């Protein structure tokens, strides 16, 4: 049996609760969790999108290097845009995170940029979560110092903050007529962040959902 080439930073904590698995982008991911309910998406649901490929670049020449590949970048700091199917985050002034949609190849192009004195590669090994549902804002109120009602999906806002003591990047992203929140953190803290947010979500009547439910919900 072939082993997936990439390992999720949340693999160990998911193993005890997964009901079924699927391989996405060469990474074993949870298709559905034991005890999962579709109602979680009507309250607050937490999903794992760590399987999306991502890569970073930073430095004074980073924006021009990305532009040379035909990649659009945000005009302001702490913002995101889409370029083709990829999500492009500008973290501060001269650092960028590029994340592929499923089946995209933008990250491959970025990771292959030639070495330059003003462009520095930043390999990314994030745990990448998504929070969805009307109680997501309440979950943030209980775990994060930033008032997420001020973070606009329409403006392409993102914030660099902390949740339960873990440094995170959070982007508000439109999903149909709703807003979902993408959360990235250092993969070594991913299991703790996942477990803690799941506990809060369950207190709010929600909980984790697998990739099948996320796909149906358009997340």
URFEN-V84956 format. One record per residue. N is the residue number from 1. RES is the residue in one letter. SS is DSSP state (H for helix, E for strand, - for the rest). D_LAST is the distance of its C-alpha to the last C-alpha in whole Angstrom. Layout:
# URFEN-V84956
n=N res=RES ss=SS d_last=D_LAST
n=N res=RES ss=SS d_last=D_LAST
This chain:
# URFEN-V84956
n=1 res=X ss=- d_last=30
n=2 res=X ss=- d_last=28
n=3 res=X ss=- d_last=27
n=4 res=X ss=- d_last=23
n=5 res=X ss=- d_last=24
n=6 res=X ss=E d_last=22
n=7 res=X ss=- d_last=21
n=8 res=X ss=- d_last=18
n=9 res=X ss=- d_last=20
n=10 res=X ss=- d_last=19
n=11 res=X ss=H d_last=20
n=12 res=X ss=H d_last=23
n=13 res=X ss=H d_last=22
n=14 res=X ss=H d_last=19
n=15 res=X ss=H d_last=22
n=16 res=X ss=- d_last=24
n=17 res=X ss=- d_last=21
n=18 res=X ss=E d_last=19
n=19 res=X ss=E d_last=20
n=20 res=X ss=E d_last=19
n=21 res=X ss=E d_last=18
n=22 res=X ss=E d_last=17
n=23 res=X ss=E d_last=18
n=24 res=X ss=E d_last=15
n=25 res=X ss=- d_last=16
n=26 res=X ss=- d_last=20
n=27 res=X ss=E d_last=18
n=28 res=X ss=E d_last=18
n=29 res=X ss=E d_last=15
n=30 res=X ss=E d_last=15
n=31 res=X ss=E d_last=14
n=32 res=X ss=E d_last=15
n=33 res=X ss=E d_last=17
n=34 res=X ss=- d_last=20
n=35 res=X ss=- d_last=20
n=36 res=X ss=- d_last=16
n=37 res=X ss=- d_last=16
n=38 res=X ss=H d_last=14
n=39 res=X ss=H d_last=15
n=40 res=X ss=H d_last=13
n=41 res=X ss=H d_last=10
n=42 res=X ss=H d_last=13
n=43 res=X ss=- d_last=15
n=44 res=X ss=- d_last=13
n=45 res=X ss=E d_last=11
n=46 res=X ss=E d_last=11
n=47 res=X ss=E d_last=9
n=48 res=X ss=E d_last=10
n=49 res=X ss=- d_last=9
n=50 res=X ss=- d_last=13
n=51 res=X ss=- d_last=13
n=52 res=X ss=- d_last=12
n=53 res=X ss=- d_last=16
n=54 res=X ss=E d_last=17
n=55 res=X ss=E d_last=21
n=56 res=X ss=E d_last=22
n=57 res=X ss=E d_last=26
n=58 res=X ss=E d_last=28
n=59 res=X ss=- d_last=31
n=60 res=X ss=- d_last=33
n=61 res=X ss=- d_last=32
n=62 res=X ss=H d_last=29
n=63 res=X ss=H d_last=28
n=64 res=X ss=H d_last=30
n=65 res=X ss=H d_last=29
n=66 res=X ss=H d_last=26
n=67 res=X ss=H d_last=27
n=68 res=X ss=H d_last=30
n=69 res=X ss=- d_last=27
n=70 res=X ss=- d_last=26
n=71 res=X ss=- d_last=23
n=72 res=X ss=- d_last=22
n=73 res=X ss=- d_last=22
n=74 res=X ss=- d_last=22
n=75 res=X ss=- d_last=25
n=76 res=X ss=- d_last=25
n=77 res=X ss=- d_last=24
n=78 res=X ss=- d_last=21
n=79 res=X ss=E d_last=19
n=80 res=X ss=E d_last=16
n=81 res=X ss=E d_last=16
n=82 res=X ss=E d_last=15
n=83 res=X ss=E d_last=18
n=84 res=X ss=- d_last=17
n=85 res=X ss=- d_last=14
n=86 res=X ss=E d_last=14
n=87 res=X ss=E d_last=13
n=88 res=X ss=E d_last=17
n=89 res=X ss=E d_last=17
n=90 res=X ss=E d_last=21
n=91 res=X ss=E d_last=22
n=92 res=X ss=- d_last=26
n=93 res=X ss=- d_last=28
n=94 res=X ss=- d_last=28
n=95 res=X ss=E d_last=25
n=96 res=X ss=E d_last=22
n=97 res=X ss=E d_last=19
n=98 res=X ss=E d_last=18
n=99 res=X ss=E d_last=14
n=100 res=X ss=- d_last=14
n=101 res=X ss=- d_last=11
n=102 res=X ss=- d_last=12
n=103 res=X ss=- d_last=15
n=104 res=X ss=- d_last=16
n=105 res=X ss=- d_last=20
n=106 res=X ss=H d_last=20
n=107 res=X ss=H d_last=20
n=108 res=X ss=H d_last=23
n=109 res=X ss=H d_last=25
n=110 res=X ss=H d_last=24
n=111 res=X ss=H d_last=25
n=112 res=X ss=- d_last=28
n=113 res=X ss=- d_last=30
n=114 res=X ss=- d_last=33
n=115 res=X ss=- d_last=35
n=116 res=X ss=E d_last=36
n=117 res=X ss=- d_last=38
n=118 res=X ss=- d_last=35
n=119 res=X ss=E d_last=32
n=120 res=X ss=E d_last=31
n=121 res=X ss=E d_last=28
n=122 res=X ss=E d_last=26
n=123 res=X ss=E d_last=24
n=124 res=X ss=- d_last=21
n=125 res=X ss=- d_last=21
n=126 res=X ss=E d_last=18
n=127 res=X ss=E d_last=16
n=128 res=X ss=E d_last=13
n=129 res=X ss=E d_last=11
n=130 res=X ss=E d_last=8
n=131 res=X ss=E d_last=9
n=132 res=X ss=E d_last=8
n=133 res=X ss=- d_last=11
n=134 res=X ss=- d_last=14
n=135 res=X ss=- d_last=16
n=136 res=X ss=H d_last=14
n=137 res=X ss=H d_last=17
n=138 res=X ss=H d_last=19
n=139 res=X ss=H d_last=18
n=140 res=X ss=H d_last=18
n=141 res=X ss=H d_last=22
n=142 res=X ss=H d_last=23
n=143 res=X ss=H d_last=22
n=144 res=X ss=E d_last=22
n=145 res=X ss=- d_last=25
n=146 res=X ss=- d_last=23
n=147 res=X ss=- d_last=22
n=148 res=X ss=H d_last=18
n=149 res=X ss=H d_last=19
n=150 res=X ss=H d_last=21
n=151 res=X ss=- d_last=18
n=152 res=X ss=- d_last=17
n=153 res=X ss=- d_last=14
n=154 res=X ss=- d_last=16
n=155 res=X ss=- d_last=18
n=156 res=X ss=- d_last=16
n=157 res=X ss=E d_last=17
n=158 res=X ss=E d_last=17
n=159 res=X ss=E d_last=19
n=160 res=X ss=E d_last=21
n=161 res=X ss=E d_last=22
n=162 res=X ss=E d_last=23
n=163 res=X ss=E d_last=21
n=164 res=X ss=- d_last=24
n=165 res=X ss=- d_last=26
n=166 res=X ss=E d_last=23
n=167 res=X ss=E d_last=23
n=168 res=X ss=E d_last=19
n=169 res=X ss=E d_last=17
n=170 res=X ss=E d_last=15
n=171 res=X ss=E d_last=13
n=172 res=X ss=E d_last=12
n=173 res=X ss=E d_last=9
n=174 res=X ss=E d_last=9
n=175 res=X ss=E d_last=6
n=176 res=X ss=- d_last=9
n=177 res=X ss=- d_last=12
n=178 res=X ss=E d_last=10
n=179 res=X ss=E d_last=10
n=180 res=X ss=E d_last=7
n=181 res=X ss=E d_last=10
n=182 res=X ss=E d_last=9
n=183 res=X ss=E d_last=13
n=184 res=X ss=E d_last=15
n=185 res=X ss=E d_last=18
n=186 res=X ss=E d_last=21
n=187 res=X ss=H d_last=21
n=188 res=X ss=H d_last=24
n=189 res=X ss=H d_last=23
n=190 res=X ss=H d_last=19
n=191 res=X ss=H d_last=21
n=192 res=X ss=H d_last=23
n=193 res=X ss=H d_last=20
n=194 res=X ss=H d_last=17
n=195 res=X ss=H d_last=20
n=196 res=X ss=H d_last=21
n=197 res=X ss=H d_last=18
n=198 res=X ss=H d_last=18
n=199 res=X ss=H d_last=21
n=200 res=X ss=H d_last=20
n=201 res=X ss=H d_last=17
n=202 res=X ss=H d_last=20
n=203 res=X ss=H d_last=22
n=204 res=X ss=- d_last=20
n=205 res=X ss=- d_last=19
n=206 res=X ss=- d_last=16
n=207 res=X ss=E d_last=15
n=208 res=X ss=E d_last=13
n=209 res=X ss=- d_last=11
n=210 res=X ss=- d_last=11
n=211 res=X ss=H d_last=9
n=212 res=X ss=H d_last=10
n=213 res=X ss=H d_last=9
n=214 res=X ss=H d_last=5
n=215 res=X ss=H d_last=6
n=216 res=X ss=H d_last=8
n=217 res=X ss=H d_last=6
n=218 res=X ss=- d_last=4
n=219 res=X ss=- d_last=0
